[in-house]
Amino acid sequence: MTAPLTSRAAPEAAPPTLAVRPSQTAARLSLAFAAVAVLGLFLLPFGTFTRNFNAAATIQRFPAGVFDYTGFPPTSLPAVTAALTAGWVALFALLLVVFASVRRQGWLWVAGLVALIAGVLAVVFWGSALQGATNELLAKGVRARRIPFTSGGVNLGLVFVLLAGVVGTFAGLSQFRTWWDRLNRLRGLLVPLVAIALAIVVGAVVVLVVQRVPSDPSVKLGLLSTFMGKADVVWFVFSSLFAPLTSLSGTVDALKLSTPLIFTGLSVAFAFRAGLFNIGASGQLTMGAILATLVGVYVPLPPPVLIVACVLAAALGGALWGAVPGLLKARFGSSEVINTIMLNYIASGIFVFLVGSNTYTFFGRTVTIPFKAPGSNPSSQLLQPGAQLSSIPALLGLHQAGPGQLTLGPVFALLGFLACYYFLSRNRWRVPIGLGAGLLLGLVTWRIGVPLNVGFDLVNNRLNAALLIALLAAVGFSVLMWRTATGYALRAVGLAPKAAEYGGISVARNTILAMAIAGGFAGLAATHYVMGGALDEYRLKQNLPVNVGFDGITVALVGQSTPVGVVLASVLFGTFDTGSVVVDQKLDGVNKDLVTVLKALIVLFIAAGGFLSRRVTDPPPPSLVRAVDAGVNVDKQVVKVEAGASAAVLLPDVGERSVSTEQQAVRPSGGPGRGDL
C-alpha cells in the first residue's frame, strides 16, 4: 500500500559547512557589529560621570578626554584607569573579530567572547570607580542626594562593545552543530527583535532631530562636542526607558502598567491563533468592568467567594461581548473587525450612561439606577471589602515604610516549578505537577526573606493580585491551545478553515468560542482596575484607560501570539511607559509620546516582517536547497525523509508561490483525522 503523502517538511539539518567554519551570513553580521563597535569606541561617549536634573552630563571619551555639559563639573573625578584598560583589551579583541569575520576563521567565537568579557569588565570597573567615589563622599558626611556620581554609568561606546561581543560569540559558535540547532530554534524571535531594533533606530533619529544637546548656557559647543552630546542624549532617552528594571520600585511600577497589557495581549493573541482579529478588547474590558462592579457592590457573599465571583463576572462580561461578533461572523459572515469596533462604541455608551447619573427620564417617568455613587464625580459605588484584591507589596510582607523583609517565597516557588518542568520532561502532567510543587514550596518558604528598606512609594504602589490572575490566564492560554483537543480545533480553524471543516471540525462553533474566550481575557483586565484599585480607588471610574485594548494588538504582535511572548512584551511596554515619565520631566524636546511612536513603528515593522527575507525567517530544508542548487527538478518529486522510512514528503515548489492541486497532500483512504490537518 502506498504511503500517504503529507505536506510536512523534514526537520532542518545543519549545513555541512558548519563543521568547518562560520557561515557567510554569520560572518558578515559579526563583521558589521564589530566595525560599528570599533568606531563607536572612539566616536561615542565611553561613560558618564554625572548627570544633572536637566540631563546635562559630564562624559568620558575613549581613550582619553572629558566633556562637561553641566557648566559645573565636579572638582575631582573618579579614577577610571581600569575601565579604560579593559576598553583597550576590548578594542584589540574587536579587531580580532573583524579579522576572523573577514577570513571566516573557526576561532571567531573566542575573539567575540574575549570582547564580551572585556566589555563586561569595563562596565564593572566603571561602576566600581563611581561607587568608590560615592562612598568617600558619604564618609565625609555628604548627603547622598548631593553626590553627583550616583547618576553616572556606562554610555553608548561600551554598549556597542557588548553587542558586538555577543554577536561575534554566537556567530562563531554557529559553526558547531549543537549550537546551530539551538540558535535555529530561536529563529521565530528574529522578526520581533529586528522590529524593535529598527523602531529604536528610527526613534533615535527622531530624538536627534527634535532634541538639542542638554547643556549649560556657559558651555561652548564645537562640532565634536555637539556630536558627543547628541549621542549622549540618545543614550539617556533609551536608557531611561529601560531604567525602571534597575530598581525594585521601578520594576513594581512597570509591572503595574504591564498587568492590563497581559490580559488584552492574550485576548488579541488568542483570536489571532484562531484566524480572527479582535479589535474589541476595549469594549470587552468595559463590559467586564461593569459586571465585576455590579457583583462586587451588590452581591452579598463571603470574601473568598465574592472575589471569585467578581473575577468570573469580569470574564463573563468580556466573553459575552466577544461572542457577539463571533456569532455574527459565524452566522452571517460579517467582518469581526468592523463588529468589534462598533461594539467598542456601544460599550462606551453603556458605561457613560451608568456612571453619568442615577436618574433618567424614560417615557415621562423618572427611573433610578443605583450604580453611580452620590456626588458629581462620574464613578460607581465602592466595592465591598471582600471584593478587593490585595496589593503585591502587602502580599510580600511590605506593609509599612521603613526597615522590612522581602520574602523569597515566590523565588523558591519559581525554582520549584522550573525544576519539575525540566526533570519531568517526559511526563505529560509536568505543568500541573510543577505548579503544585511550586505553590507548596512557596508556602513553606514564605517566611524566608532578605532585609529591605521599604519606601513610601513601594508601600503605596497599586500593583495588585491581578498580576497573578494574568499569569494564570497565560498558563491557561497555553494549556488550552496546545494541550487540549479544543485548542487543536481552534488552531486548525485558524490555519486552514476549509481543511478543518473537511476534517469534521465546526468552523462556526469554534469561531464563536474563540471570540468568547478572547473577550473573556480582555474582560479580566477589569480585575486590575476595579478590584485592584489601580484607579486609586476600589470602584469603577470614568477615567478607565480602555486604550490598553488597542495596545494589546502591539503586545500580541511583538509576542508572536504566544503566552510567554505576550507576558514579556507586556513587561517591555510597561517598562517603556514607566521610563518615559523621566524623559518627559528632564527633556524639553522629547516627551512621553515617543513611546507611542515606538509602538506604532514596531507594529509597522512587524507587519513588514522586519524587512527580512523569507529564507531567513522561514528557510526551506537544506536538502531541498541543495537539490535546487544542483539543478534537480523538484516540482512534483516525492523524496524519502530517511532511508527505509514509510512516510514521504512532498517537496514544495520553491520556484513559484502557487501550488497546484496535484502538488497538495493526498488524504489517506481511512477518512479525516487529526494528522490530516
HELIX and SHEET records of a PDB file:
HELIX    1   1 PRO A   16  ALA A   19  5                                   4    
HELIX    2   2 GLN A   24  LEU A   43  1                                  20    
HELIX    3   3 THR A   81  ARG A  103  1                                  23    
HELIX    4   4 LEU A  108  ALA A  139  1                                  32    
HELIX    5   5 ALA A  144  ARG A  146  5                                   3    
HELIX    6   6 PRO A  148  SER A  151  5                                   4    
HELIX    7   7 LEU A  156  LEU A  173  1                                  18    
HELIX    8   8 ARG A  177  ASN A  184  1                                   8    
HELIX    9   9 ARG A  187  LEU A  189  5                                   3    
HELIX   10  10 LEU A  190  VAL A  210  1                                  21    
HELIX   11  11 LEU A  223  PHE A  242  1                                  20    
HELIX   12  12 ALA A  243  THR A  246  5                                   4    
HELIX   13  13 LEU A  248  ARG A  273  1                                  26    
HELIX   14  14 ALA A  281  TYR A  298  1                                  18    
HELIX   15  15 PRO A  303  PHE A  332  1                                  30    
HELIX   16  16 GLU A  336  GLY A  356  1                                  21    
HELIX   17  17 PRO A  385  ALA A  387  5                                   3    
HELIX   18  18 ILE A  392  LEU A  395  1                                   4    
HELIX   19  19 GLY A  409  PHE A  423  1                                  15    
HELIX   20  20 ARG A  430  VAL A  444  1                                  15    
HELIX   21  21 PHE A  456  VAL A  459  1                                   4    
HELIX   22  22 ALA A  466  ARG A  483  1                                  18    
HELIX   23  23 ALA A  485  LEU A  495  1                                  11    
HELIX   24  24 PRO A  497  TYR A  502  1                                   6    
HELIX   25  25 VAL A  507  GLY A  523  1                                  17    
HELIX   26  26 ALA A  526  ALA A  526  1                                   1    
HELIX   27  27 THR A  527  MET A  531  3                                   5    
HELIX   28  28 VAL A  548  VAL A  558  1                                  11    
HELIX   29  29 PRO A  563  LYS A  586  1                                  24    
HELIX   30  30 ASP A  593  ALA A  607  1                                  15    
HELIX   31  31 GLY A  609  PHE A  611  5                                   3    
HELIX   32  32 ARG A  614  THR A  617  1                                   4    
HELIX   33  33 PRO A  622  ASP A  629  1                                   8    
HELIX   34  34 THR A  661  GLN A  663  5                                   3    
HELIX   35  35 ARG A  674  ASP A  676  5                                   3    
SHEET    1   A 3 LEU A   5  THR A   6  0                                        
SHEET    2   A 3 ALA A 648  LEU A 650  1                                        
SHEET    3   A 3 VAL A 638  LYS A 640 -1                                        
SHEET    1   B 4 VAL A  66  ASP A  68  0                                        
SHEET    2   B 4 ALA A  57  GLN A  60 -1                                        
SHEET    3   B 4 GLY A  47  ARG A  51 -1                                        
SHEET    4   B 4 GLY A 153  VAL A 154 -1                                        
SHEET    1   C 2 THR A 359  PHE A 362  0                                        
SHEET    2   C 2 ARG A 365  THR A 368 -1                                        
SHEET    1   D 2 GLY A 402  THR A 407  0                                        
SHEET    2   D 2 GLY A 449  VAL A 454 -1                                        
END                                                                             
